[in-house]
Amino acid sequence: MPASSAWITTALQAGPRFLNLLAELKPTFHLPDVTSLDLAFLAKHSVSALLWDVDGTLMPYHDRLVSPELAGALAALRGQVPQAILSNCGDARLLELAAIFDDLPVLKTYAVDGRIVMRRLERGRELWKAGGMHVQRPTGIMAAINKPSAELVRLVLEELEVEAERRPLALMVGDQHLTDVAGANLAGIRSAKVQTIAPRSFPLPIRCFHLFERSMYRVLHGRPQ
């Protein structure tokens, strides 16, 4: 799926729920960037898992390296709590992310023939699951389930084996209100909204969408403190 198609899929899925999503734009935390997510932060807020957005959160749009100023902070969090990469990108970018984050699971869910299947890329392996059981790669038409989706977050936390009573303490980290923050709120977990890295690296339609969601946030909540 090309990058433009992935963005259109996200917009089409979110569009019918737009008015409902407007009530879900406020994050738990406003942070300048992911360097604020150190071990002291995890301990203070009893964070049970970290779900990472990538483009705009950890690197410029479709870059191939974590931004150097963030790499150390990200490395320091390895192994501290269950973590996963959760991006709305297309298939080509998904494979790139699996190579960039070889030691973290890169997860994607799809609706296929009336069931939901999860794709997990990690350490050069690709696994597919449905209903918690391993399955063969689907052959039917696959429709990606993108953020914001409560079902997506629930399945990801199950895949990470986060205990049910600790799932509300999970934290989604991202730079977008209508996908990352709203997805976390819908799922009943917490969110950390960070400033977008290299916003001009994004294609013009996505930059316009960023401007729109920032404007809506300010109308509803004012400027972030």
N, C-alpha and C positions, 0 to 999 in steps of 0.2 A: 504494500500500500504506500503510494507516494506521500510525502510530508503534507502536501496540500489536501489530499484526501483524508488524512488523519485529522487535520484541523476541521474540515467540513463535517466529518463524522461526529466530532465532539460538539460542534455547534448545533447539528441537527438533533442530537440526543438531549442537549441542554435546553434548546429553544422552547419546546412545549411546556417546560417547567420553569420558565424564566421568572415569572412573578413569584413563585415559591422560593426560587433560589435567592432572590433579593433579600429574603429574611435570613439567609445563611452566610452572609459575606464577612461577618466579624470574626477575626481569628482569636484564639486564646492568647497568643503572644505576637507582638510586632517586634521583629529583630532586624538589625541592619544586615546581617549575613549569618552564615552557619558557624562562624567562629564563636558566636555566643553560646552555641550548644556544646559546652564542655562537660567534663565529668561532674563538676559541681552542679551544673544545671540539671543533668539527668538525676542526680541524687536528690536535689531539692524538690523536684517535681515528680519523683518516683516514676520516671518514664519507663514503660514496659516494652516499647518497640519503637523503631524509627522507620517511617515510610518516606522515601526521598523522591521528590521530583528532580529532574535533571536540568533541562534547558532553561536557562534564566535563573536557576537556583544554585547549581554547582558549576556551571560553565556557560559561555555564550551559546547562542542557538546553534545546534548541530556541530559544536566543537568536538574534539576528540580527546581532550585532556581536562581534568578538573582544574579550575583556575588556581594558579600557583599559591595565591594568598589563602586559599581554602583547603588545600591538600593536606596540610599538617593537622588541621582540626578534624577533618574527616577521618584521617588515619588513626587519630587518637581514640576515636569512638568504636573502632573495629572490635568486635567481640564483647562489647560491654552489654548490649541488649540485642535481641533479634532485629534484623534490618532487611529492607528490600528496596529495590528500585521500582518505582511505579510511575510510568510515563504514558502519555497519550500518543506517543509517536507511532509512526508506521513501521512495517516489518523490517525494512532495510535499516532504519535507525535502531530498532530493537536489537538487531544483531551487532551493531556497532557498540551499543551500551553493554551488551554481554561481554564484549572483548575489553572495554574500558574498565568495567567493574567485575573482573573475573571472579573475585572472592565474595561477591554479594549476589543473591538471587535477583534476577530481573524477571518480573512477573507481568503477565498479560492475561486477561480473561476474554472469552468469546462466547457468544450464543451460537450454538450449532444444532440444528435439527431439534429444537425444543429443549435442549439442555445447555448447561453452562459448563465450559471446560476451561481449565487453567493451564497456561503454558509457562514453564519455568526453565530459564536459561541460567546455568551456573557451572563454572569451571569446565567449560567446553562441552557440557552435556545439555540435552534438551529433553525435558520430561513433560508429559501431558497428564492431567488428572480430571476426573469428573466424579462428583459425589464422594470425594476423598480417595478414590481408587485410581490406580494407574491405568491409562488407556493408550491405544494407538493414536497417532496424529490423525485428527478428523479429516475426512475427505469431502465433506459437504461445504456449503457456503458458510463462512465464518464472519459474524458481525462483531466487531470489537466492542467491548463494554468499557467505556472510558470514564474518567473522573468528570463530573461529580457523580458518584454512585455509592450508596450505602452498601449494596450487595457486594460490590467490588471490594470495598474495605473489609467487610466481614470475611470474605473468602481469603483475602490476603493474610489477615491475622490468624485465621485457622491454619493456613499453609505454614505460617511461621511458628505454629504451635504455642501461641500466646494463650495462657489460661483465660477462660471466659471472664472471670471476675476482674482480671487485670487489663482486659482489652480497652476499657474506657481511658486508661492511662497511656495508651499509645499516642504517638505524636506524628502527624503528617507535616512535612517540611516542604514548602513550595513558595513560589513567587506570585501566584495568581489567586484572586479571590473567588472567581466563579468555578474554578476546577478544584484546586488544592484545598482551599479553606472550606468552600461549600461542601465538598466531598467528605471532609472530616466531620463537619457539623452534622450532616445528614446521617453519618454512621455513629454519631455519639462519641467520637474520640476528639482529641485536642489537635490544634494546628498552630504552626509557627509560620507566620507570613514574613518573608524576607524580601529585600529590595531586588528587583530584576537586574541580573548581571548583563551588561552590554545590551541594553534594550534595542539599540539600532541594528544589532545583528539579526533581528527577527524580520521575516518578510513583512511587507507593508500591511497586508490584511490582518496579520496577528498583532502588529503594533497598534493598529486602529482599535482592535478588540481590547488590548491592554488599556488604551486611553479611555475607552468607553467604560470598562469596569472600574477604573480608578475614579472616574467622574461619578458613577453611581454610588460608589462607596462614600465619597465625600458628601453627596447629597443626603445620604441616609445617616452617616456617622460622623461627618466632619473629617478633618485631617487626622491621620494616625498620630497618637501621642508618642 
